Amino acid sequence: MARPNDPLDTYLLRVLVALLTEGNVTRVATRMNQTQPAISAALRKLRLVFHDELLVRSGNAMVPTPRGLEVLESARNALSEIDRLFTVGEKFDPLTAQQLFKIGCPDYLSTVFLAGVTRELRRQAPNARLMVHPLGPGYDFEQALANGDLDIVIGNWPEPPEHLHMAPLLDDEIVCLMARNHSLAQGNMTRDQYLHAPHIVPLPYSSTHRGVIDKHLASLRVTRNARVIVPFFNMAPHLLAGTDLIFTISRHFADHYSRLLPLTIVKCPIEFPRMRFYQIWHGRNQRSESQQWIRVLLKQVADKMITDTNQQ
């Protein structure tokens, strides 16, 4: 039976899921390319539809009410089925596509890799949009993939989650980045010098997957002398100049900052495994033409980035 007076449309459903997930009107407005008043108006309408506040203020955050939590999973499932209904048999044309691609990515890939992704996306799919979500220990990226909040997550875990689809993206050598006038910059740094020198160490971007560097050091039963801990990888290079600190990172990252800042790259005296990056996605996106296309684009950009780095 037709129901012309249905109180919900897909826009309101998407606002509902986004608000209950993010708990922040401003972030949802940015994510959905809407104004903050528009999202606030949608929330008011949703409250009328469900006869419930759905989200209530708790300190500086907004948290779902019991009714909000109750409808969240049903709303996600409904949107998933709607999206699947309209994408089955649909041919993807990047030149005309207006799709939003949602990628979770650690910040140290933004400087070089995502710059290349952005250039290619603007060239090949000028009407498409890209949303990059930062990864951090408090963000459940596996749940975000399952919910459809993210399409792809890029990471370099030694053991990627087995229940998700995965494809290699790039691998890179691990090197040491330090000030050009560092006392260890000119000679062959020894293992003992490396371990005893003061290091900058970023916070892990996943609470469940240990990084390549720390996992390998733990397997050797040694630790770094971590003296400065930073929340973002891209902050570390700016703290190196004029200090005796060392930052251990992938070569493409080190190459980028050694050209911008008075820094130099030194071979690491500990033989770390290569830093391997993967793109990971949920089974819901396995056969989607648009998702297959963006995964190919990511791989092409990664291959070109490594080729350019090796030729320098």
C-alpha positions as CSV (number, residue, x, y, z in Angstrom):
1,M,0.0,0.0,0.0
2,A,1.3,3.5,-0.9
3,R,1.9,5.8,2.0
4,P,2.2,9.3,0.7
5,N,2.4,10.8,4.2
6,D,5.4,8.8,5.4
7,P,7.2,11.0,8.0
8,L,10.7,10.1,7.0
9,D,12.7,10.5,3.8
10,T,16.3,9.3,3.1
11,Y,17.7,12.7,3.9
12,L,16.3,12.7,7.4
13,L,17.4,9.1,7.9
14,R,21.0,10.0,7.0
15,V,20.9,13.0,9.3
16,L,19.5,10.7,12.1
17,V,22.3,8.1,11.7
18,A,25.0,10.8,11.4
19,L,23.8,12.7,14.5
20,L,23.5,9.6,16.6
21,T,26.9,8.4,15.5
22,E,28.8,11.8,15.7
23,G,26.9,13.4,18.5
24,N,27.8,16.8,17.1
25,V,25.6,19.1,14.9
26,T,28.6,21.0,13.5
27,R,30.5,17.9,12.4
28,V,27.5,16.4,10.8
29,A,26.8,19.6,8.9
30,T,30.4,19.6,7.6
31,R,30.2,15.9,6.7
32,M,26.9,16.2,4.9
33,N,27.8,19.5,3.2
34,Q,24.9,21.2,4.9
35,T,24.6,24.3,7.0
36,Q,24.4,23.9,10.8
37,P,20.9,25.5,10.9
38,A,19.7,22.9,8.3
39,I,20.9,20.0,10.5
40,S,19.4,21.6,13.6
41,A,16.1,21.9,11.8
42,A,16.3,18.3,10.7
43,L,16.9,17.3,14.3
44,R,13.9,19.2,15.4
45,K,11.7,17.4,12.8
46,L,13.2,14.0,13.8
47,R,12.3,14.7,17.5
48,L,8.7,15.3,16.4
49,V,8.6,12.2,14.3
50,F,10.0,9.9,17.1
51,H,8.4,11.8,20.0
52,D,11.7,11.7,21.7
53,E,14.7,14.0,22.2
54,L,17.0,11.4,20.5
55,L,20.1,13.3,21.6
56,V,20.6,15.1,24.9
57,R,23.4,17.3,26.2
58,S,25.9,15.7,28.5
59,G,28.7,18.1,29.4
60,N,30.3,19.3,26.2
61,A,28.9,16.4,24.1
62,M,25.5,15.2,22.9
63,V,24.6,11.5,23.7
64,P,21.8,9.4,22.3
65,T,18.8,8.7,24.5
66,P,17.7,5.1,25.0
67,R,15.2,5.6,22.1
68,G,18.0,7.0,19.9
69,L,20.1,4.0,20.5
70,E,17.1,1.8,19.8
71,V,16.4,3.3,16.3
72,L,20.1,3.7,15.3
73,E,20.7,0.1,14.1
74,S,17.3,0.0,12.3
75,A,18.0,3.3,10.5
76,R,21.5,2.0,9.4
77,N,20.0,-1.2,8.0
78,A,17.3,0.7,6.2
79,L,19.8,3.1,4.6
80,S,22.0,0.1,3.6
81,E,19.1,-1.5,1.8
82,I,18.0,1.7,0.1
83,D,21.5,2.3,-1.2
84,R,21.8,-1.3,-2.4
85,L,18.4,-1.0,-4.2
86,F,19.5,2.0,-6.2
87,T,23.0,0.8,-7.0
88,V,22.2,-2.7,-8.3
89,G,22.9,-2.7,-12.0
90,E,23.9,0.9,-12.0
91,K,26.9,1.8,-14.2
92,F,29.5,4.1,-12.7
93,D,30.8,6.9,-14.8
94,P,33.5,8.9,-12.9
95,L,33.1,11.9,-15.2
96,T,29.4,12.5,-14.1
97,A,29.4,10.8,-10.7
98,Q,28.5,13.0,-7.7
99,Q,29.3,10.4,-5.1
100,L,30.9,11.0,-1.8
101,F,33.9,8.8,-1.1
102,K,34.7,8.4,2.6
103,I,38.2,7.3,3.5
104,G,39.8,6.8,6.9
105,C,43.5,7.5,6.9
106,P,46.4,8.2,9.3
107,D,47.6,11.8,9.1
108,Y,51.1,10.9,7.9
109,L,49.7,9.8,4.6
110,S,48.1,13.1,3.9
111,T,51.2,15.1,3.0
112,V,52.1,13.1,-0.2
113,F,49.6,10.3,-0.8
114,L,46.3,12.1,-0.3
115,A,47.6,15.1,-2.3
116,G,48.0,12.8,-5.2
117,V,44.6,11.2,-4.6
118,T,43.0,14.6,-4.6
119,R,44.6,15.6,-7.9
120,E,43.5,12.4,-9.6
121,L,40.0,12.7,-8.2
122,R,39.6,16.2,-9.4
123,R,40.9,15.2,-12.8
124,Q,39.0,11.9,-13.3
125,A,35.8,12.6,-11.3
126,P,35.4,16.4,-11.0
127,N,31.9,16.2,-9.6
128,A,32.7,13.6,-6.9
129,R,33.5,14.5,-3.3
130,L,36.0,13.2,-0.9
131,M,35.8,13.1,2.9
132,V,38.9,12.1,4.9
133,H,38.4,11.0,8.5
134,P,41.4,10.9,10.9
135,L,42.2,7.7,12.7
136,G,42.9,7.6,16.4
137,P,42.9,5.3,19.4
138,G,39.3,6.4,20.3
139,Y,37.9,5.8,16.8
140,D,36.4,2.4,16.0
141,F,37.2,2.2,12.3
142,E,36.0,-1.4,12.0
143,Q,32.6,-0.3,13.2
144,A,32.7,2.7,10.9
145,L,33.2,0.4,7.9
146,A,30.5,-1.9,9.0
147,N,28.1,1.0,9.5
148,G,28.9,2.6,6.2
149,D,30.4,5.7,7.8
150,L,33.6,4.9,6.0
151,D,34.1,3.3,2.6
152,I,37.8,2.5,2.9
153,V,40.4,2.6,5.7
154,I,44.1,2.9,4.9
155,G,46.5,1.5,7.5
156,N,49.8,-0.3,8.1
157,W,49.0,-2.8,10.7
158,P,51.3,-5.9,10.8
159,E,48.1,-8.0,10.9
160,P,45.1,-6.4,9.2
161,P,41.6,-7.4,10.5
162,E,40.8,-10.8,8.9
163,H,37.1,-10.3,8.7
164,L,37.4,-7.4,6.3
165,H,38.5,-7.3,2.7
166,M,42.0,-6.1,2.1
167,A,44.4,-5.3,-0.7
168,P,48.1,-4.1,-0.5
169,L,48.4,-0.5,-1.3
170,L,52.2,0.3,-1.0
171,D,55.2,-0.7,1.0
172,D,58.1,1.5,2.1
173,E,61.4,1.4,3.8
174,I,61.6,2.6,7.5
175,V,64.3,5.3,8.0
176,C,65.3,7.8,10.7
177,L,64.6,11.5,10.2
178,M,66.7,14.0,12.2
179,A,68.1,17.5,12.2
180,R,70.9,18.1,9.6
181,N,73.3,19.1,12.4
182,H,72.5,16.1,14.6
183,S,75.5,14.4,16.0
184,L,74.4,11.1,14.4
185,A,73.6,12.6,11.0
186,Q,77.1,12.2,9.4
187,G,78.2,8.7,10.4
188,N,76.8,5.2,10.6
189,M,74.5,5.1,13.5
190,T,74.9,2.0,15.7
191,R,72.1,0.0,17.3
192,D,73.0,1.2,20.8
193,Q,73.2,4.8,19.6
194,Y,69.7,4.5,18.1
195,L,68.2,2.9,21.2
196,H,69.7,5.4,23.6
197,A,69.1,8.5,21.6
198,P,65.9,10.5,22.5
199,H,63.0,9.8,20.1
200,I,59.8,11.5,19.0
201,V,57.0,8.9,19.1
202,P,53.5,9.5,17.9
203,L,50.5,8.2,19.7
204,P,49.1,5.0,18.0
205,Y,46.2,5.7,15.7
206,S,44.5,2.4,16.7
207,S,43.9,1.0,20.2
208,T,43.7,-2.6,18.9
209,H,46.5,-2.8,16.4
210,R,50.1,-2.1,17.4
211,G,52.4,-0.2,15.0
212,V,55.1,-1.9,12.9
213,I,58.0,-0.2,14.7
214,D,56.9,-0.8,18.3
215,K,55.9,-4.4,17.5
216,H,59.2,-5.2,16.0
217,L,61.2,-3.6,18.9
218,A,59.1,-5.6,21.3
219,S,59.9,-8.8,19.4
220,L,63.6,-7.9,20.0
221,R,62.9,-7.2,23.6
222,V,64.2,-3.6,23.4
223,T,62.5,-0.2,23.6
224,R,63.1,3.2,22.2
225,N,64.0,6.1,24.5
226,A,60.8,8.0,23.9
227,R,61.2,11.6,25.1
228,V,58.6,13.5,23.2
229,I,55.1,12.0,22.4
230,V,53.0,13.8,19.9
231,P,49.3,13.3,18.9
232,F,50.0,13.6,15.1
233,F,52.7,12.3,12.8
234,N,52.9,15.5,10.9
235,M,53.7,17.4,14.0
236,A,57.0,15.4,14.6
237,P,59.2,16.8,11.8
238,H,58.6,20.4,12.9
239,L,60.1,19.5,16.3
240,L,63.3,17.9,15.1
241,A,65.3,20.9,13.8
242,G,67.8,22.2,16.4
243,T,67.4,19.1,18.7
244,D,69.0,15.7,19.3
245,L,65.7,13.9,18.6
246,I,65.1,11.1,16.1
247,F,61.9,10.3,14.3
248,T,61.5,6.8,12.8
249,I,59.1,6.8,9.9
250,S,58.5,5.7,6.3
251,R,60.9,7.0,3.6
252,H,58.3,8.7,1.5
253,F,57.2,10.7,4.6
254,A,60.9,11.5,5.5
255,D,61.7,12.5,1.9
256,H,58.9,15.0,1.9
257,Y,59.9,16.8,5.1
258,S,63.6,16.6,4.4
259,R,62.9,18.9,1.3
260,L,60.9,21.3,3.3
261,L,62.8,21.6,6.6
262,P,66.5,21.5,7.7
263,L,66.4,17.7,8.2
264,T,68.3,14.7,6.9
265,I,67.5,11.0,6.5
266,V,69.7,8.4,8.1
267,K,69.6,4.6,7.6
268,C,68.1,2.9,10.6
269,P,70.6,0.5,12.3
270,I,67.8,-1.9,13.2
271,E,66.4,-3.9,10.3
272,F,62.7,-3.2,10.5
273,P,60.3,-5.0,8.2
274,R,59.1,-2.8,5.5
275,M,56.1,-0.6,6.4
276,R,53.2,-2.1,4.4
277,F,50.1,-0.1,3.9
278,Y,46.7,-1.7,3.1
279,Q,43.3,-0.5,1.9
280,I,40.6,-2.2,3.9
281,W,36.9,-2.3,3.2
282,H,33.7,-4.0,4.3
283,G,32.0,-6.8,2.2
284,R,29.1,-4.4,1.5
285,N,31.4,-2.5,-0.9
286,Q,33.1,-5.5,-2.5
287,R,31.1,-5.5,-5.8
288,S,30.2,-1.8,-6.1
289,E,31.5,-0.3,-9.3
290,S,32.2,3.0,-7.7
291,Q,34.1,1.4,-4.9
292,Q,36.1,-0.7,-7.2
293,W,37.0,2.4,-9.1
294,I,38.2,4.4,-6.1
295,R,40.2,1.4,-4.9
296,V,42.0,1.2,-8.3
297,L,42.6,5.0,-8.2
298,L,44.2,4.7,-4.7
299,K,46.5,1.9,-5.9
300,Q,47.5,3.9,-9.0
301,V,48.4,6.9,-6.9
302,A,50.4,4.8,-4.4
303,D,52.3,3.1,-7.2
304,K,53.2,6.5,-8.8
305,M,54.3,7.9,-5.4
306,I,56.7,5.1,-4.7
307,T,58.1,5.2,-8.3
308,D,58.7,9.0,-7.9
309,T,60.4,8.4,-4.5
310,N,62.7,5.7,-5.9
311,Q,63.8,8.0,-8.8
312,Q,64.8,10.9,-6.5
